[in-house]
Amino acid sequence: TKPPSPPRHSLDRASEIRQFLSPVEKQCHLKNEKAALQQLLPAYLGYTISLVTGNPLPLLVGAASLMGKDPMQEENANVHGFRGMGGRVA
C-alpha cells in the first residue's frame, strides 16, 4: 500500500511567518550595519588623528560618540517582537 500523502493545502505557520518577515529582517540588518558605521566613523577618525598628531583630544571626542544611545535598539526590539507574536498559536 502507498503511504498517505500530505494534505494539498497544508500551511506551516512558522515557515509562513519566516517567509513573511525575512525581507523585514534583511532590511533591519542593513539599517543596523549602516547605523553602526555612522556611529563608529567618528571614533576611527579620532583615533587616526590622535595617532598622526600625538594629541589625545580627538581620540576622546571620537570615543564620546560611542557612548550615545543605540539608534536601532527600538527598531530591533520591534522586529523581534513581530517574530515572537507571529509564533503564537491562534
N, CA, C and O atoms as a GROMACS GRO file, in nm:
protein
  360
    1THR      N    1   0.084  -0.119   0.000
    1THR     CA    2   0.000   0.000   0.000
    1THR      C    3   0.088   0.125   0.000
    1THR      O    4   0.203   0.123   0.044
    2LYS      N    5   0.031   0.231  -0.049
    2LYS     CA    6   0.104   0.358  -0.056
    2LYS      C    7   0.094   0.431   0.078
    2LYS      O    8  -0.008   0.425   0.146
    3PRO      N    9   0.203   0.500   0.114
    3PRO     CA   10   0.193   0.583   0.235
    3PRO      C   11   0.098   0.699   0.209
    3PRO      O   12   0.085   0.745   0.096
    4PRO      N   13   0.031   0.746   0.313
    4PRO     CA   14  -0.064   0.857   0.293
    4PRO      C   15   0.008   0.983   0.248
    4PRO      O   16   0.114   1.018   0.300
    5SER      N   17  -0.050   1.048   0.151
    5SER     CA   18   0.011   1.172   0.102
    5SER      C   19  -0.029   1.289   0.192
    5SER      O   20  -0.137   1.289   0.251
    6PRO      N   21   0.060   1.388   0.202
    6PRO     CA   22   0.026   1.504   0.287
    6PRO      C   23  -0.089   1.582   0.224
    6PRO      O   24  -0.108   1.578   0.102
    7PRO      N   25  -0.164   1.652   0.305
    7PRO     CA   26  -0.274   1.732   0.250
    7PRO      C   27  -0.220   1.834   0.149
    7PRO      O   28  -0.109   1.884   0.162
    8ARG      N   29  -0.301   1.863   0.048
    8ARG     CA   30  -0.258   1.951  -0.060
    8ARG      C   31  -0.235   2.094  -0.014
    8ARG      O   32  -0.145   2.162  -0.065
    9HIS      N   33  -0.312   2.139   0.080
    9HIS     CA   34  -0.305   2.280   0.121
    9HIS      C   35  -0.260   2.295   0.265
    9HIS      O   36  -0.311   2.379   0.339
   10SER      N   37  -0.164   2.213   0.305
   10SER     CA   38  -0.117   2.225   0.442
   10SER      C   39  -0.034   2.353   0.457
   10SER      O   40   0.052   2.382   0.374
   11LEU      N   41  -0.061   2.426   0.561
   11LEU     CA   42   0.010   2.550   0.588
   11LEU      C   43   0.094   2.532   0.714
   11LEU      O   44   0.044   2.485   0.816
   12ASP      N   45   0.217   2.568   0.704
   12ASP     CA   46   0.307   2.564   0.819
   12ASP      C   47   0.322   2.707   0.868
   12ASP      O   48   0.385   2.790   0.802
   13ARG      N   49   0.264   2.735   0.983
   13ARG     CA   50   0.262   2.872   1.034
   13ARG      C   51   0.402   2.930   1.050
   13ARG      O   52   0.426   3.045   1.015
   14ALA      N   53   0.493   2.851   1.103
   14ALA     CA   54   0.629   2.900   1.126
   14ALA      C   55   0.698   2.937   0.995
   14ALA      O   56   0.763   3.041   0.986
   15SER      N   57   0.685   2.853   0.894
   15SER     CA   58   0.750   2.885   0.766
   15SER      C   59   0.684   3.003   0.698
   15SER      O   60   0.751   3.083   0.634
   16GLU      N   61   0.552   3.016   0.711
   16GLU     CA   62   0.482   3.131   0.653
   16GLU      C   63   0.528   3.261   0.717
   16GLU      O   64   0.552   3.360   0.648
   17ILE      N   65   0.542   3.260   0.849
   17ILE     CA   66   0.587   3.381   0.921
   17ILE      C   67   0.731   3.411   0.886
   17ILE      O   68   0.767   3.527   0.867
   18ARG      N   69   0.815   3.308   0.879
   18ARG     CA   70   0.955   3.327   0.842
   18ARG      C   71   0.966   3.387   0.701
   18ARG      O   72   1.046   3.477   0.678
   19GLN      N   73   0.886   3.335   0.609
   19GLN     CA   74   0.886   3.387   0.472
   19GLN      C   75   0.835   3.531   0.469
   19GLN      O   76   0.888   3.613   0.393
   20PHE      N   77   0.736   3.563   0.548
   20PHE     CA   78   0.680   3.697   0.551
   20PHE      C   79   0.776   3.798   0.613
   20PHE      O   80   0.787   3.911   0.566
   21LEU      N   81   0.846   3.758   0.721
   21LEU     CA   82   0.932   3.851   0.793
   21LEU      C   83   1.075   3.857   0.742
   21LEU      O   84   1.150   3.946   0.783
   22SER      N   85   1.116   3.766   0.655
   22SER     CA   86   1.256   3.766   0.610
   22SER      C   87   1.296   3.895   0.540
   22SER      O   88   1.407   3.942   0.564
   23PRO      N   89   1.213   3.956   0.453
   23PRO     CA   90   1.255   4.084   0.394
   23PRO      C   91   1.266   4.196   0.498
   23PRO      O   92   1.353   4.282   0.488
   24VAL      N   93   1.180   4.194   0.598
   24VAL     CA   94   1.185   4.295   0.704
   24VAL      C   95   1.314   4.279   0.784
   24VAL      O   96   1.381   4.377   0.817
   25GLU      N   97   1.349   4.155   0.815
   25GLU     CA   98   1.471   4.130   0.891
   25GLU      C   99   1.596   4.165   0.810
   25GLU      O  100   1.693   4.216   0.866
   26LYS      N  101   1.594   4.138   0.680
   26LYS     CA  102   1.708   4.176   0.596
   26LYS      C  103   1.725   4.327   0.594
   26LYS      O  104   1.837   4.377   0.605
   27GLN      N  105   1.615   4.400   0.578
   27GLN     CA  106   1.621   4.546   0.577
   27GLN      C  107   1.670   4.600   0.711
   27GLN      O  108   1.748   4.695   0.716
   28CYS      N  109   1.624   4.540   0.819
   28CYS     CA  110   1.667   4.581   0.953
   28CYS      C  111   1.817   4.555   0.971
   28CYS      O  112   1.888   4.635   1.031
   29HIS      N  113   1.864   4.443   0.918
   29HIS     CA  114   2.007   4.412   0.927
   29HIS      C  115   2.090   4.515   0.851
   29HIS      O  116   2.194   4.559   0.900
   30LEU      N  117   2.045   4.553   0.732
   30LEU     CA  118   2.118   4.654   0.654
   30LEU      C  119   2.118   4.789   0.726
   30LEU      O  120   2.220   4.859   0.728
   31LYS      N  121   2.005   4.825   0.785
   31LYS     CA  122   1.999   4.952   0.858
   31LYS      C  123   2.089   4.948   0.982
   31LYS      O  124   2.148   5.050   1.018
   32ASN      N  125   2.099   4.831   1.047
   32ASN     CA  126   2.189   4.816   1.162
   32ASN      C  127   2.334   4.838   1.122
   32ASN      O  128   2.408   4.908   1.191
   33GLU      N  129   2.373   4.779   1.009
   33GLU     CA  130   2.510   4.795   0.963
   33GLU      C  131   2.541   4.940   0.929
   33GLU      O  132   2.648   4.991   0.961
   34LYS      N  133   2.447   5.007   0.865
   34LYS     CA  134   2.467   5.148   0.829
   34LYS      C  135   2.477   5.235   0.954
   34LYS      O  136   2.563   5.323   0.962
   35ALA      N  137   2.390   5.211   1.052
   35ALA     CA  138   2.393   5.288   1.176
   35ALA      C  139   2.521   5.263   1.254
   35ALA      O  140   2.577   5.356   1.313
   36ALA      N  141   2.569   5.139   1.254
   36ALA     CA  142   2.693   5.107   1.324
   36ALA      C  143   2.811   5.178   1.259
   36ALA      O  144   2.900   5.228   1.328
   37LEU      N  145   2.813   5.182   1.126
   37LEU     CA  146   2.921   5.251   1.057
   37LEU      C  147   2.920   5.400   1.088
   37LEU      O  148   3.024   5.460   1.112
   38GLN      N  149   2.801   5.458   1.089
   38GLN     CA  150   2.791   5.602   1.120
   38GLN      C  151   2.831   5.630   1.265
   38GLN      O  152   2.881   5.738   1.295
   39GLN      N  153   2.810   5.534   1.353
   39GLN     CA  154   2.846   5.554   1.493
   39GLN      C  155   2.996   5.533   1.515
   39GLN      O  156   3.057   5.600   1.599
   40LEU      N  157   3.057   5.441   1.439
   40LEU     CA  158   3.199   5.411   1.457
   40LEU      C  159   3.292   5.506   1.382
   40LEU      O  160   3.408   5.522   1.419
   41LEU      N  161   3.243   5.567   1.277
   41LEU     CA  162   3.328   5.652   1.195
   41LEU      C  163   3.396   5.764   1.274
   41LEU      O  164   3.516   5.783   1.257
   42PRO      N  165   3.326   5.839   1.360
   42PRO     CA  166   3.396   5.942   1.439
   42PRO      C  167   3.504   5.885   1.531
   42PRO      O  168   3.606   5.949   1.553
   43ALA      N  169   3.480   5.765   1.585
   43ALA     CA  170   3.581   5.705   1.673
   43ALA      C  171   3.706   5.669   1.594
   43ALA      O  172   3.818   5.696   1.639
   44TYR      N  173   3.689   5.610   1.478
   44TYR     CA  174   3.806   5.576   1.394
   44TYR      C  175   3.878   5.701   1.346
   44TYR      O  176   4.001   5.705   1.342
   45LEU      N  177   3.802   5.802   1.311
   45LEU     CA  178   3.861   5.927   1.266
   45LEU      C  179   3.941   5.992   1.380
   45LEU      O  180   4.053   6.039   1.359
   46GLY      N  181   3.884   5.994   1.500
   46GLY     CA  182   3.954   6.050   1.615
   46GLY      C  183   4.079   5.972   1.650
   46GLY      O  184   4.181   6.031   1.686
   47TYR      N  185   4.072   5.840   1.638
   47TYR     CA  186   4.189   5.756   1.665
   47TYR      C  187   4.300   5.785   1.564
   47TYR      O  188   4.417   5.797   1.602
   48THR      N  189   4.264   5.797   1.438
   48THR     CA  190   4.364   5.826   1.334
   48THR      C  191   4.429   5.962   1.354
   48THR      O  192   4.551   5.975   1.346
   49ILE      N  193   4.345   6.062   1.382
   49ILE     CA  194   4.400   6.196   1.403
   49ILE      C  195   4.491   6.198   1.526
   49ILE      O  196   4.594   6.265   1.527
   50SER      N  197   4.453   6.125   1.630
   50SER     CA  198   4.536   6.119   1.751
   50SER      C  199   4.671   6.055   1.723
   50SER      O  200   4.774   6.099   1.774
   51LEU      N  201   4.671   5.951   1.642
   51LEU     CA  202   4.798   5.886   1.607
   51LEU      C  203   4.888   5.977   1.525
   51LEU      O  204   5.009   5.981   1.545
   52VAL      N  205   4.828   6.052   1.432
   52VAL     CA  206   4.906   6.138   1.344
   52VAL      C  207   4.961   6.258   1.420
   52VAL      O  208   5.078   6.295   1.403
   53THR      N  209   4.877   6.320   1.503
   53THR     CA  210   4.918   6.443   1.570
   53THR      C  211   4.980   6.421   1.707
   53THR      O  212   5.051   6.508   1.757
   54GLY      N  213   4.954   6.306   1.768
   54GLY     CA  214   5.005   6.282   1.904
   54GLY      C  215   4.919   6.350   2.009
   54GLY      O  216   4.958   6.354   2.126
   55ASN      N  217   4.806   6.404   1.971
   55ASN     CA  218   4.716   6.474   2.063
   55ASN      C  219   4.602   6.378   2.101
   55ASN      O  220   4.534   6.328   2.011
   56PRO      N  221   4.578   6.352   2.229
   56PRO     CA  222   4.473   6.257   2.268
   56PRO      C  223   4.331   6.315   2.261
   56PRO      O  224   4.235   6.240   2.273
   57LEU      N  225   4.317   6.444   2.243
   57LEU     CA  226   4.184   6.505   2.243
   57LEU      C  227   4.092   6.450   2.133
   57LEU      O  228   3.976   6.419   2.163
   58PRO      N  229   4.136   6.435   2.008
   58PRO     CA  230   4.046   6.378   1.907
   58PRO      C  231   4.001   6.236   1.940
   58PRO      O  232   3.889   6.197   1.908
   59LEU      N  233   4.088   6.160   2.004
   59LEU     CA  234   4.051   6.025   2.044
   59LEU      C  235   3.939   6.029   2.148
   59LEU      O  236   3.846   5.949   2.141
   60LEU      N  237   3.948   6.120   2.242
   60LEU     CA  238   3.844   6.133   2.345
   60LEU      C  239   3.712   6.179   2.285
   60LEU      O  240   3.605   6.132   2.326
   61VAL      N  241   3.718   6.271   2.190
   61VAL     CA  242   3.596   6.317   2.124
   61VAL      C  243   3.533   6.203   2.044
   61VAL      O  244   3.411   6.185   2.046
   62GLY      N  245   3.616   6.127   1.974
   62GLY     CA  246   3.565   6.012   1.899
   62GLY      C  247   3.507   5.906   1.989
   62GLY      O  248   3.405   5.845   1.955
   63ALA      N  249   3.571   5.882   2.103
   63ALA     CA  250   3.520   5.782   2.197
   63ALA      C  251   3.388   5.826   2.259
   63ALA      O  252   3.303   5.744   2.291
   64ALA      N  253   3.371   5.958   2.274
   64ALA     CA  254   3.244   6.009   2.330
   64ALA      C  255   3.128   5.977   2.237
   64ALA      O  256   3.015   5.960   2.283
   65SER      N  257   3.154   5.968   2.107
   65SER     CA  258   3.045   5.935   2.013
   65SER      C  259   2.996   5.792   2.032
   65SER      O  260   2.883   5.759   1.996
   66LEU      N  261   3.081   5.706   2.089
   66LEU     CA  262   3.040   5.568   2.113
   66LEU      C  263   2.952   5.554   2.237
   66LEU      O  264   2.887   5.450   2.256
   67MET      N  265   2.950   5.656   2.321
   67MET     CA  266   2.874   5.648   2.445
   67MET      C  267   2.726   5.680   2.426
   67MET      O  268   2.648   5.667   2.520
   68GLY      N  269   2.687   5.720   2.306
   68GLY     CA  270   2.547   5.756   2.280
   68GLY      C  271   2.456   5.634   2.276
   68GLY      O  272   2.503   5.519   2.274
   69LYS      N  273   2.327   5.660   2.276
   69LYS     CA  274   2.227   5.555   2.271
   69LYS      C  275   2.228   5.490   2.133
   69LYS      O  276   2.249   5.557   2.032
   70ASP      N  277   2.205   5.359   2.130
   70ASP     CA  278   2.198   5.286   2.003
   70ASP      C  279   2.071   5.330   1.929
   70ASP      O  280   1.961   5.308   1.979
   71PRO      N  281   2.085   5.391   1.811
   71PRO     CA  282   1.966   5.440   1.740
   71PRO      C  283   1.876   5.329   1.688
   71PRO      O  284   1.759   5.354   1.658
   72MET      N  285   1.927   5.209   1.677
   72MET     CA  286   1.847   5.099   1.620
   72MET      C  287   1.787   5.007   1.726
   72MET      O  288   1.722   4.909   1.692
   73GLN      N  289   1.807   5.038   1.853
   73GLN     CA  290   1.762   4.948   1.959
   73GLN      C  291   1.611   4.928   1.957
   73GLN      O  292   1.563   4.815   1.969
   74GLU      N  293   1.536   5.035   1.943
   74GLU     CA  294   1.390   5.025   1.945
   74GLU      C  295   1.339   4.948   1.824
   74GLU      O  296   1.249   4.864   1.836
   75GLU      N  297   1.396   4.975   1.707
   75GLU     CA  298   1.352   4.905   1.586
   75GLU      C  299   1.384   4.756   1.594
   75GLU      O  300   1.303   4.672   1.553
   76ASN      N  301   1.501   4.722   1.648
   76ASN     CA  302   1.536   4.580   1.664
   76ASN      C  303   1.440   4.510   1.758
   76ASN      O  304   1.400   4.397   1.734
   77ALA      N  305   1.403   4.578   1.866
   77ALA     CA  306   1.308   4.519   1.961
   77ALA      C  307   1.173   4.496   1.894
   77ALA      O  308   1.107   4.395   1.919
   78ASN      N  309   1.132   4.589   1.807
   78ASN     CA  310   1.005   4.572   1.736
   78ASN      C  311   1.009   4.452   1.643
   78ASN      O  312   0.913   4.374   1.637
   79VAL      N  313   1.118   4.436   1.569
   79VAL     CA  314   1.128   4.323   1.476
   79VAL      C  315   1.127   4.191   1.552
   79VAL      O  316   1.062   4.096   1.509
   80HIS      N  317   1.199   4.183   1.664
   80HIS     CA  318   1.198   4.060   1.744
   80HIS      C  319   1.059   4.037   1.804
   80HIS      O  320   1.018   3.922   1.821
   81GLY      N  321   0.989   4.144   1.836
   81GLY     CA  322   0.853   4.130   1.888
   81GLY      C  323   0.757   4.076   1.783
   81GLY      O  324   0.669   3.996   1.815
   82PHE      N  325   0.775   4.118   1.658
   82PHE     CA  326   0.692   4.067   1.549
   82PHE      C  327   0.710   3.916   1.536
   82PHE      O  328   0.614   3.841   1.520
   83ARG      N  329   0.835   3.873   1.544
   83ARG     CA  330   0.865   3.730   1.531
   83ARG      C  331   0.800   3.654   1.646
   83ARG      O  332   0.743   3.547   1.626
   84GLY      N  333   0.809   3.710   1.768
   84GLY     CA  334   0.752   3.643   1.883
   84GLY      C  335   0.600   3.636   1.878
   84GLY      O  336   0.541   3.533   1.912
   85MET      N  337   0.536   3.744   1.834
   85MET     CA  338   0.390   3.743   1.824
   85MET      C  339   0.344   3.652   1.711
   85MET      O  340   0.237   3.591   1.719
   86GLY      N  341   0.423   3.643   1.606
   86GLY     CA  342   0.386   3.558   1.494
   86GLY      C  343   0.391   3.410   1.525
   86GLY      O  344   0.323   3.331   1.460
   87GLY      N  345   0.470   3.373   1.624
   87GLY     CA  346   0.482   3.233   1.660
   87GLY      C  347   0.370   3.184   1.750
   87GLY      O  348   0.363   3.065   1.780
   88ARG      N  349   0.285   3.273   1.793
   88ARG     CA  350   0.174   3.231   1.881
   88ARG      C  351   0.074   3.145   1.804
   88ARG      O  352   0.054   3.163   1.684
   89VAL      N  353   0.015   3.055   1.875
   89VAL     CA  354  -0.087   2.968   1.814
   89VAL      C  355  -0.221   3.037   1.829
   89VAL      O  356  -0.258   3.081   1.938
   90ALA      N  357  -0.293   3.047   1.720
   90ALA     CA  358  -0.423   3.116   1.721
   90ALA      C  359  -0.530   3.031   1.784
   90ALA      O  360  -0.645   3.073   1.794
   0.00000   0.00000   0.00000
